Amino acid sequence: MSNLKEISGDASLNIEVNPTNKLYSAGSAIKDLKFRMKAAGNVKAVANEDPAKAPTITLNYRESLSIGLSFCNSGKGGKFVIKEDADYSRTFTGEEFDEAMNPEDAEDSDELIPGLLEPNITISLKVYDDNNQVKFSKTYNSIEEFTTAFAHQEPTE
């Protein structure tokens, strides 16, 4: 009888949504909307030579999401394009994963799994005018940085 030494898997996803103009009324300021998402990843678990120890797990994934919105209101318009990219590549032990899933201190549980599995994230925003010229372009290196940049702030007196 042979013991399982390694297990692995690959997955990918590709979604593209391009609604037709039938979704928008003639008077709508929205003229076009596009949504694209691509994701791919793989995981591999390799048994430890010592059966008493947990396996080593290697996880890799990449994801890209983009949303484009064209609009025109009273003869003026443009488009917004938001693109988010995430990537993750790490090898960790089964013990590290088990500790993250079952922390000794319950207060740590909200931080351990995200800390172990959190990807690198980049979000870019571009705003174009009617002539397809870039009027604004900025890249953010985290979701928090992006949401903070656009969070509503009360006026100061």
Helices and strands as residue ranges (DSSP letters): E 6-17, G 21-23, E 30-46, E 56-73, E 76-93, H 94-101, G 106-108, H 109-117, E 120-129, E 134-140, H 143-149
